[in-house]
Amino acid sequence: MKENITEQSLIDFLTAILRVEGEITLYDFKKRVAESFELTEYDMSFSKTRPNERMYEQRCRNLNCHRNFPSNLISYENQVFKSRF
């Protein structure tokens, strides 16, 4: 059974991307998530609070809002995640 994508799995994925590429825009990150994860029906459903966004996209955006990523390793400015390692 597939599980809904979590912020922690997104952080792990983001960290792996940044270790190789150094930076990624929020737009490109959301695109890579859609291509790389087997998203559930819930992940693909539209957000009730952001009707133009799917739930997985909202979780990607929430990484910055919630500041759940390790700020000593990742920075976020002008819709770009950047490596600090």
C-alpha atoms as one frame of an Amber mdcrd trajectory, in Angstrom:
protein
   0.000   0.000   0.000   1.324   3.425  -0.955   1.745   6.015   1.764   1.249
   9.750   1.450   4.445  11.691   0.940   5.822  13.226   4.135   7.766  16.407
   4.733  10.652  14.276   6.022  10.829  12.260   2.791  10.795  15.554   0.867
  13.618  16.922   3.024  15.675  13.762   2.440  15.055  14.021  -1.311  15.900
  17.730  -1.336  19.123  17.114   0.583  20.167  14.433  -1.916  19.524  16.781
  -4.847  21.434  19.632  -3.210  24.456  17.426  -2.462  24.820  16.858  -6.213
  23.425  20.011  -7.815  23.954  22.717  -5.176  20.596  24.427  -5.738  17.106
  23.891  -7.119  14.116  26.159  -7.588  10.878  25.362  -5.809   9.228  24.937
  -9.226  11.832  22.387 -10.361  11.761  20.621  -7.002   7.992  20.127  -7.236
   8.432  18.802 -10.773  11.154  16.357  -9.656   9.004  15.143  -6.765   6.160
  14.340  -9.178   8.583  12.453 -11.438  10.403  10.587  -8.654   7.742   9.509
  -6.165   4.765   7.229  -6.516   2.225   9.782  -5.344  -1.011   8.676  -3.733
  -4.475   9.786  -4.696  -4.384  12.082  -1.664  -1.009  13.554  -2.702  -2.499
  14.341  -6.117  -5.722  15.828  -4.731  -6.155  19.583  -4.713  -5.568  21.469
  -1.486  -8.585  22.969   0.231  -6.556  25.979   1.403  -4.692  26.433  -1.902
  -7.160  25.256  -4.569  -4.666  25.616  -7.429  -2.103  23.370  -5.739  -2.000
  19.644  -5.256  -1.298  18.366  -1.758   2.252  17.242  -2.568   2.979  20.714
  -3.985   1.687  22.296  -0.806   3.981  20.056   1.236   6.937  21.110  -0.936
   6.096  24.754  -0.300   5.573  24.025   3.403   9.207  22.984   3.743  10.055
  26.664   3.713   7.001  27.865   5.658   7.493  25.335   8.444  11.297  25.623
   8.360  11.538  21.885   8.928  14.648  21.534   6.805  18.040  21.740   8.522
  18.874  25.432   8.125  22.554  24.729   8.726  22.511  22.614   5.526  19.848
  24.273   3.365  18.910  27.874   2.703  15.834  29.172   0.909  15.606  32.555
  -0.745  13.634  33.872  -3.732  12.049  30.439  -4.288  15.434  28.701  -4.540
  16.747  26.023  -2.178  20.558  26.178  -1.866  23.108  23.894  -0.298  25.106
  25.115   2.678  27.353  22.046   2.776
